[in-house]
Amino acid sequence: MSKKVPPKKEEAPAEAPKVEEKKEEVKPQKAEKPKREKKKRPEKGVHAMYKIEGDKVSRTRPICERCGPGFFMGDHKGRYTCGHCGFTRYKTH
């Protein structure tokens, strides 16, 4: 006793609702600016941290008071700053 299943009717794909196409707005073009050349800064390395005078070697920048030897402080306009811990010491004029 098998029941016969009627074959399924193939449905046509549903039509997608029509979307009105928007025209792209044309923006006025700006005049191109000439590209500036980047300033080349001299490379700093270990040789910039020390100064050699005769047979003696001296440090040009102070050492961080918190971090200890090996951590030089950055030289800014009115202060010295440690890049490792953030300690700041102000210059006295």
Secondary structure, DSSP 4 states (H G I P E B T S, - for coil): --PPPPPPPPPPPPPPPP-PPPPPPPPPPPPPPPPPPPPPPPP--GGGTEEEETTEEEESSPBPTTT-TT-BEEE-SSEEEETTT--EEE---
